[in-house]
Every structure is written in C-alpha cells, then in structure tokens.
Amino acid sequence: MVCSHLSELETELIEAGFAETFRGQAWSDNCREWVYFDVVLDVGALSERLVFGPTVKVHENNDPRSGLEIGFVCGQCHDGIMGRTEGSKRYK
C-alpha cells in the first residue's frame, strides 16, 4: 500500500475495480512505491473531493518516449498514484 497521504485514493480505485498495471519503484531511486491504474484520473475533481494534504501534488508526464501519465505524488513519502492521460475510463 502507498503512504497514508494517498491511501484513500488507492483504496477507492481498487474497490472500483480498476486494473493495476504496475506497482513498485517507477523510474528513480527517489520513488518509493508508485501504483499505476488503467484509468484517466480527473485530478481537478479528485483534488477537490479528497482534499489531499500539502505534501501531495499533481504530477503529469507528457513525454511519449517515457510514458504518458497523470496522477498524484507525495513529496514527503515519495509514493505516487498514476493514471493514463487519455482513454474512455475516467475516475473523479
């Protein structure tokens, strides 16, 4: 499980049945546990609804060579929850 700052979102996504596509240290030693889901995360709506603490920021990667993703990263714990940048399945 990811840190307590992101665990509510992780639990919701799992309970909603979204497929987990990766879990682990994503791309650098500065990442602890990142979880990727096969869904587009509506980061605006989720930020308002879940009211993350100040350590959680939106992360977006638009580089097609390294992988398109958008989600949330905890700057304190170095965990992340990522989704796709496009697709029909959306979560808010």
N, C-alpha and C positions, 0 to 999 in steps of 0.2 A: 504494500500500500504506500501511496505517496504521503507526504507530510500532512499534518493537521490543517494547514492553511488551504490545501487543495482537496482534502479527502471527501468533502461533501459533494463536490462535482464528480469526482471519480465514482463514488457510490451511486449517484444518480445515473451516470452513463452506463454502468454495469447493470443496474436494475432495469434500465430502459431497454437493455438487450443489444446495445451497440457493440459491434465486434472490436475487440482489442487486436491491433495489428502489430504492436511492438511494445515491449516493456524492458527497461534496462537503462544502461548508461548510453545515451544517444550519440553524442558527437564529440565530447571532450571530457577531460578529467574534472571539469568544473560542473558537470552534470551528475547528480546522484541517481535518481530514478525518474525517467520520463516515460509516460504512457501515451501511446498513440491510438486513437479510435477512428474507425471508419465512419466519420460523420463530420459535417461542417458545423463548427461551434459558432453560434451568434454571440461573439464576445461582448458586444454592447449590451444586449439583453441580459446575458449571464452576469455581467459586472453589476448591473443594477439589482438584479434579483438576489444574488448570493452575497453581495456586499463583502468582497474579499478584503482582507487587511492590507495595510500599506506595503507589505513585502511582496505582494502578488501583482505582477504586471502582465500586460498583454504582450505576447511575442508573436511576430509574424516573419516568415521567411518567404520571399518571393523569387528566390533564385531557382529556376527549374533544374539546374545541374545538381544542386544539393538537396532538393526536395521542397515542395510547396507545403507550407503548414501554417496554421494559426491556432493559438491557444493561450495558455497561461503558464507563467513561470514564477516560482517563489524564489526571490533573491536571497532569502535567508537560508533556506534549506537546499536550494539548487535542484528542486524537483519541478517537473512540468507535466501538463496535460495538453496534448496537441490533437488537433483535428485536421481535416483536409481543408483546402481553400476553395474547393468547388465540388458540386455534387447535389443530388436531389435530397439526400437525407440531411436535415438541419435540426439542431438542438438549441433551444433557448430556455 
